[in-house]
Amino acid sequence: MAGRQPVSAESASSAEPAQTAQGSTGVWFVGARGSVATTAVAGCAAVTAGLHSPAGMVTETPPFADACLPALSSLVFGGHDIAHCPLPKRAEELAAAGVLPHGLAAAVRGELTAADSEIRPGGPQSGDTRSDEELIAAFTADLADFRTRRGLARVVVVNVSSTEPQPTPDAVRLPPSSLYAAAAVRAGCPYVNFTPSTGLRTAALTDAVAASGLPHAGRDGKTGQTLLRSVLAPMFVQRALSVRAWSGTNLLGGGDGASLADPAAAAAKNAGKERVLADTLGHTPEGEVHIDDVPALGDWKTAWDHIAFEGFLGSRMILQTIWQGCDSALAAPLVLDLARLVSRAHEAGLSGPLPELGFYFKDPDGGPAGLSEQFGQLLSFADRLREAK
């Protein structure tokens, strides 16, 4: 389609039906050569081989033991990207930056090479003259080929690409994230949006998503600063302490720092951070979140929050927090969790948005905002998957 036109339900329903036979699960990353995807592929291989523990993977804890999730060893990776750096080389760079353990890139080189061989060119790239419809068709063909050629039971598409600005109301083209999301729907693939980008949340895809019967989850993974906010904000509410102002600053480098240097992309990112506070506190406190690109930090991030609150008899107090970590190492286990959970949901015949996975997102598909309540929903979801045939 040359303009912003709805993707028809007929296109969605005409996709080849998912196989029901037992088999491997494909995980198709949008942004497959980025830090998060590389860390996820390397980490999955390392855990499968017994080289490292599954720290950070909630699905590897006892409540999920009998939920019939696909085994880590059964995951087959591929994806789209406009970058050209091979995964083994990208993993070496991440190891040099301290993101991956020393020697891991060499230890799982075979798995990284296999995944890299399944990465296809993304788009639209500079000078790309293809229409939206032509791009969606090409991406759909890549997904169908991956599933058929590898004999996969199903393929879960996970968006881990750089944050894009929100489209303007008068935009005539779909944003890239929505082109990939449309391809996922058309190919009959469950979808996870781990970024703040638009993805499925555009009117042009509403009918196709509803007709597809596919499960899909969230927007914008909750890995650091917002994770902490979703714990602290309920504390203030439960202790009847009035939050007057909540300000924050993020210092980060790498690809995220570069993409979020764009004010429009940063605004899309901050919307989820602010939503957690508004939903939990019942109002939006004074203060903003600032994101600063510091290339020297690479894949490491420092997040600082300054919370002004009022206690008994109007006593004014301050809480400050500092979170320092590596977003890729925080995000990768969550991405693997989500791929497994959504794959199992698809196998169990679940469809539509999955609010039970709000535990993982800044901008979930409904449900509570507090992390504790979200975790309770997630455990109930594990029970539901366990009982499904």
C-alpha positions as CSV (number, residue, x, y, z in Angstrom):
1,M,0.0,0.0,0.0
2,A,1.3,3.4,-1.0
3,G,-0.4,5.2,1.8
4,R,-1.7,4.7,5.3
5,Q,-4.4,2.2,4.5
6,P,-5.8,-0.6,6.7
7,V,-4.3,-4.0,6.3
8,S,-7.3,-6.2,5.4
9,A,-8.6,-9.0,7.6
10,E,-8.6,-11.1,4.5
11,S,-4.9,-10.7,4.2
12,A,-4.5,-11.7,7.8
13,S,-6.7,-14.8,7.6
14,S,-5.2,-16.0,4.3
15,A,-1.9,-16.8,6.1
16,E,-0.9,-20.4,6.3
17,P,-2.2,-21.8,9.6
18,A,0.2,-22.5,12.4
19,Q,1.3,-26.1,12.6
20,T,-0.1,-28.0,15.6
21,A,2.5,-30.8,15.7
22,Q,5.1,-30.6,18.4
23,G,8.3,-29.0,17.3
24,S,10.8,-26.2,17.8
25,T,9.7,-22.5,18.3
26,G,11.1,-19.8,16.1
27,V,12.0,-16.5,17.7
28,W,12.2,-13.8,15.1
29,F,13.9,-10.6,16.3
30,V,13.2,-7.2,14.7
31,G,16.6,-5.6,15.4
32,A,18.3,-9.0,15.3
33,R,21.9,-7.7,15.3
34,G,21.3,-5.3,18.2
35,S,22.6,-5.6,21.7
36,V,19.5,-7.1,23.2
37,A,19.0,-9.7,20.5
38,T,22.7,-10.7,20.5
39,T,22.7,-11.0,24.3
40,A,19.5,-13.1,24.1
41,V,20.9,-15.5,21.5
42,A,24.3,-15.9,23.3
43,G,22.6,-16.2,26.7
44,C,20.1,-18.8,25.5
45,A,23.0,-20.9,24.2
46,A,25.1,-20.4,27.4
47,V,22.2,-21.5,29.7
48,T,21.3,-24.4,27.4
49,A,24.9,-25.6,27.5
50,G,25.1,-25.2,31.3
51,L,27.8,-22.5,31.1
52,H,25.8,-20.0,33.1
53,S,22.7,-19.9,35.3
54,P,19.4,-18.5,34.0
55,A,19.6,-15.5,36.3
56,G,16.9,-13.0,35.4
57,M,14.7,-15.5,33.7
58,V,11.4,-15.7,35.6
59,T,10.3,-18.6,33.4
60,E,13.1,-20.7,34.8
61,T,11.8,-20.5,38.4
62,P,9.7,-23.2,40.0
63,P,6.2,-21.7,39.4
64,F,6.7,-22.2,35.6
65,A,8.2,-25.6,35.7
66,D,5.1,-27.5,34.5
67,A,3.6,-24.7,32.3
68,C,4.6,-26.6,29.2
69,L,6.8,-23.7,27.9
70,P,9.1,-24.4,25.0
71,A,12.5,-25.5,26.2
72,L,15.3,-23.1,25.7
73,S,17.1,-25.8,23.7
74,S,14.2,-25.8,21.2
75,L,14.3,-22.1,20.3
76,V,15.5,-21.3,16.8
77,F,16.6,-17.7,16.2
78,G,16.3,-15.4,13.1
79,G,15.2,-11.9,12.3
80,H,15.4,-8.7,10.4
81,D,17.9,-5.9,10.7
82,I,19.3,-3.1,8.5
83,A,22.7,-3.5,10.3
84,H,25.4,-5.7,8.8
85,C,27.7,-6.6,11.7
86,P,27.6,-10.4,12.1
87,L,26.3,-11.7,15.4
88,P,29.7,-13.4,16.4
89,K,31.5,-10.1,15.9
90,R,28.7,-8.2,17.7
91,A,29.0,-10.6,20.6
92,E,32.8,-10.0,20.7
93,E,32.2,-6.3,21.0
94,L,29.7,-6.8,23.8
95,A,32.2,-9.0,25.6
96,A,34.9,-6.4,25.2
97,A,32.4,-3.8,26.8
98,G,31.8,-6.1,29.7
99,V,28.2,-6.9,28.7
100,L,28.9,-10.6,28.0
101,P,31.3,-12.7,30.1
102,H,34.8,-13.1,28.8
103,G,35.1,-16.0,26.5
104,L,31.4,-16.5,26.0
105,A,31.4,-15.2,22.4
106,A,33.9,-17.9,21.4
107,A,32.1,-20.6,23.4
108,V,28.8,-20.1,21.6
109,R,30.1,-19.0,18.3
110,G,28.3,-21.8,16.5
111,E,24.9,-20.8,17.8
112,L,25.6,-17.2,17.0
113,T,26.6,-18.1,13.5
114,A,23.5,-20.2,13.0
115,A,21.3,-17.4,14.1
116,D,23.1,-14.9,11.9
117,S,22.5,-17.0,8.9
118,E,18.8,-16.6,9.5
119,I,18.9,-12.8,9.5
120,R,17.3,-11.0,6.5
121,P,17.6,-7.4,5.4
122,G,15.1,-5.1,7.0
123,G,13.7,-1.8,5.8
124,P,12.8,0.6,4.6
125,Q,16.5,1.6,4.2
126,S,17.8,4.8,2.7
127,G,16.7,5.0,-0.9
128,D,14.2,2.2,-0.6
129,T,11.4,2.9,-3.1
130,R,9.1,0.0,-2.0
131,S,5.6,0.8,-0.9
132,D,4.3,-0.2,2.6
133,E,2.5,-3.2,1.0
134,E,5.6,-4.3,-0.8
135,L,7.7,-4.2,2.4
136,I,5.0,-6.1,4.4
137,A,4.8,-8.7,1.7
138,A,8.6,-9.1,1.7
139,F,8.8,-9.4,5.5
140,T,5.9,-11.9,5.5
141,A,7.7,-14.1,3.0
142,D,10.8,-14.1,5.1
143,L,8.7,-15.3,8.1
144,A,6.9,-18.0,6.2
145,D,10.2,-19.2,4.7
146,F,11.8,-19.4,8.1
147,R,8.9,-21.3,9.6
148,T,8.6,-23.8,6.7
149,R,12.2,-24.3,5.9
150,R,13.1,-25.0,9.6
151,G,10.0,-27.1,10.3
152,L,8.9,-24.9,13.2
153,A,5.7,-25.3,15.1
154,R,5.3,-21.6,15.3
155,V,7.3,-18.3,15.1
156,V,7.1,-15.5,17.7
157,V,8.1,-12.1,16.4
158,V,9.8,-9.9,19.0
159,N,10.5,-6.2,18.3
160,V,13.8,-5.2,20.0
161,S,14.8,-2.5,17.5
162,S,15.7,1.1,18.3
163,T,13.0,3.4,19.5
164,E,11.3,5.3,16.7
165,P,9.4,8.6,17.0
166,Q,5.6,8.3,17.3
167,P,4.0,8.9,13.9
168,T,2.3,12.2,13.3
169,P,-1.5,12.2,12.7
170,D,-1.1,13.2,9.1
171,A,1.5,10.5,8.3
172,V,0.8,8.7,5.0
173,R,3.2,5.8,5.6
174,L,3.2,3.3,8.4
175,P,6.2,3.5,10.8
176,P,8.7,0.7,10.3
177,S,7.7,-1.1,13.5
178,S,4.1,-1.3,12.2
179,L,5.3,-2.8,8.9
180,Y,7.0,-5.6,10.8
181,A,4.0,-6.0,13.0
182,A,1.7,-6.2,10.0
183,A,4.0,-8.9,8.5
184,A,3.8,-10.9,11.7
185,V,0.0,-10.8,11.6
186,R,-0.2,-11.7,8.0
187,A,2.2,-14.7,8.5
188,G,0.2,-15.9,11.5
189,C,2.9,-15.2,14.0
190,P,2.3,-14.1,17.6
191,Y,3.9,-10.7,18.3
192,V,5.7,-9.0,21.2
193,N,6.6,-5.3,21.2
194,F,9.5,-4.8,23.6
195,T,10.0,-1.2,22.4
196,P,8.0,2.0,22.8
197,S,7.5,2.1,19.0
198,T,4.0,1.9,17.5
199,G,4.0,-1.7,16.4
200,L,0.4,-3.1,16.4
201,R,-1.1,0.0,18.0
202,T,-2.2,1.7,14.9
203,A,-5.7,2.0,13.4
204,A,-4.4,0.6,10.1
205,L,-3.9,-2.8,11.8
206,T,-6.9,-3.0,14.2
207,D,-9.1,-5.1,12.0
208,A,-6.4,-7.5,10.9
209,V,-5.2,-8.0,14.4
210,A,-8.7,-8.8,15.6
211,A,-9.3,-11.2,12.8
212,S,-6.0,-13.0,13.2
213,G,-6.8,-14.7,16.5
214,L,-3.2,-14.3,17.5
215,P,-1.9,-13.6,21.0
216,H,0.2,-10.4,21.3
217,A,1.8,-8.6,24.2
218,G,2.6,-5.2,25.5
219,R,4.8,-2.3,24.6
220,D,8.1,-1.1,25.9
221,G,10.0,-3.6,28.2
222,K,10.3,-2.6,31.9
223,T,14.0,-3.2,32.8
224,G,15.4,-0.6,35.1
225,Q,14.2,2.9,36.1
226,T,10.5,2.1,35.5
227,L,10.8,-1.3,37.2
228,L,11.9,0.5,40.3
229,R,9.2,3.1,39.9
230,S,6.5,0.3,39.7
231,V,7.8,-0.9,43.1
232,L,8.2,2.5,44.9
233,A,5.0,4.2,43.7
234,P,2.7,1.7,45.3
235,M,4.7,2.0,48.6
236,F,3.9,5.7,48.8
237,V,0.2,5.0,48.0
238,Q,-0.1,2.2,50.6
239,R,1.6,4.3,53.3
240,A,-0.6,7.3,52.5
241,L,2.4,9.5,51.7
242,S,1.7,12.3,49.2
243,V,4.2,12.4,46.3
244,R,4.7,16.1,45.3
245,A,7.3,15.7,42.6
246,W,9.1,12.9,40.8
247,S,12.0,13.8,38.5
248,G,14.5,11.5,36.8
249,T,17.6,11.5,34.6
250,N,19.0,8.8,32.3
251,L,22.6,8.7,31.2
252,L,23.2,6.1,28.5
253,G,25.3,5.4,25.4
254,G,25.2,2.7,22.7
255,G,22.5,2.5,20.1
256,D,19.8,3.4,22.6
257,G,21.6,6.6,23.6
258,A,22.0,7.6,19.9
259,S,18.3,6.9,19.0
260,L,17.0,8.6,22.1
261,A,19.0,11.7,21.4
262,D,16.1,12.4,19.0
263,P,13.6,14.4,21.2
264,A,10.6,12.7,19.4
265,A,12.0,9.2,20.2
266,A,12.8,10.3,23.8
267,A,9.2,11.5,24.2
268,A,7.9,8.1,23.1
269,K,10.2,6.4,25.6
270,N,9.2,8.7,28.5
271,A,5.4,8.2,27.9
272,G,5.7,4.7,29.5
273,K,7.7,5.9,32.4
274,E,5.2,8.6,33.2
275,R,2.2,6.3,32.8
276,V,3.4,4.0,35.6
277,L,3.3,7.0,38.0
278,A,0.0,8.3,36.8
279,D,-1.7,5.0,37.0
280,T,-0.4,4.1,40.4
281,L,-0.5,7.5,42.2
282,G,-3.7,8.6,40.6
283,H,-2.1,11.8,39.3
284,T,0.9,12.9,37.4
285,P,3.4,14.6,39.9
286,E,5.6,17.5,38.9
287,G,8.9,16.7,37.3
288,E,10.2,15.2,34.1
289,V,12.5,12.5,32.9
290,H,15.6,13.6,30.9
291,I,17.6,11.3,28.7
292,D,21.2,12.2,27.9
293,D,23.3,10.4,25.3
294,V,26.7,9.7,26.7
295,P,28.5,7.6,24.1
296,A,31.4,6.8,26.4
297,L,29.0,4.7,28.6
298,G,28.4,2.3,25.8
299,D,25.7,-0.3,26.7
300,W,25.7,0.8,30.4
301,K,23.1,3.1,31.9
302,T,22.7,5.2,35.0
303,A,19.2,6.2,36.0
304,W,18.7,8.7,38.9
305,D,15.3,9.6,40.5
306,H,14.5,12.4,42.9
307,I,11.2,12.0,44.7
308,A,9.7,14.8,46.9
309,F,7.0,13.6,49.2
310,E,5.0,14.8,52.1
311,G,4.4,13.0,55.4
312,F,2.6,13.5,58.7
313,L,1.8,17.1,59.7
314,G,3.1,18.3,56.3
315,S,6.7,17.1,56.9
316,R,8.5,17.3,53.6
317,M,11.0,14.6,52.7
318,I,13.1,13.3,49.8
319,L,14.0,9.9,48.5
320,Q,16.8,9.6,45.9
321,T,17.6,6.4,44.0
322,I,20.4,5.4,41.6
323,W,20.2,2.5,39.3
324,Q,23.3,1.5,37.3
325,G,23.1,-1.5,35.0
326,C,23.4,-2.9,31.5
327,D,20.1,-2.7,29.6
328,S,21.0,-5.5,27.3
329,A,21.7,-7.9,30.2
330,L,18.5,-6.8,31.9
331,A,16.3,-7.1,28.8
332,A,17.6,-10.3,27.3
333,P,16.2,-12.7,29.9
334,L,12.8,-10.9,29.8
335,V,12.8,-11.2,26.0
336,L,13.4,-15.0,26.2
337,D,10.6,-15.2,28.9
338,L,8.2,-13.4,26.7
339,A,9.0,-15.5,23.6
340,R,8.3,-18.7,25.6
341,L,5.2,-17.4,27.3
342,V,3.6,-16.1,24.1
343,S,4.5,-19.2,22.1
344,R,2.8,-21.4,24.8
345,A,-0.2,-19.0,24.7
346,H,-0.5,-19.5,21.0
347,E,-0.2,-23.3,21.4
348,A,-2.9,-23.2,24.0
349,G,-5.3,-21.3,21.6
350,L,-5.2,-18.0,23.4
351,S,-5.7,-14.9,21.3
352,G,-5.7,-11.1,21.6
353,P,-3.8,-8.9,24.0
354,L,-2.3,-10.6,27.1
355,P,-2.7,-8.3,30.1
356,E,-1.3,-11.0,32.3
357,L,2.2,-10.2,30.9
358,G,2.0,-6.6,32.2
359,F,4.8,-7.6,34.6
360,Y,7.2,-7.1,31.7
361,F,6.0,-3.8,30.2
362,K,5.9,-0.1,30.9
363,D,2.8,0.2,28.7
364,P,1.0,-3.1,29.2
365,D,-2.3,-4.3,27.7
366,G,-4.3,-3.3,30.7
367,G,-4.2,-4.7,34.3
368,P,-2.6,-3.2,37.4
369,A,0.4,-0.9,37.4
370,G,2.1,-2.2,40.6
371,L,4.8,-4.8,40.1
372,S,3.5,-7.0,43.0
373,E,0.0,-7.2,41.5
374,Q,1.4,-7.8,38.0
375,F,3.5,-10.6,39.3
376,G,0.4,-12.2,40.9
377,Q,-1.3,-12.0,37.5
378,L,1.8,-13.6,35.9
379,L,1.7,-16.5,38.3
380,S,-2.0,-17.0,37.6
381,F,-1.2,-17.0,33.9
382,A,1.3,-19.8,34.5
383,D,-1.4,-21.8,36.2
384,R,-3.7,-21.2,33.2
385,L,-1.0,-22.4,30.8
386,R,-0.4,-25.4,32.9
387,E,-4.0,-26.4,32.8
388,A,-4.4,-25.8,29.0
389,K,-4.2,-28.8,26.7
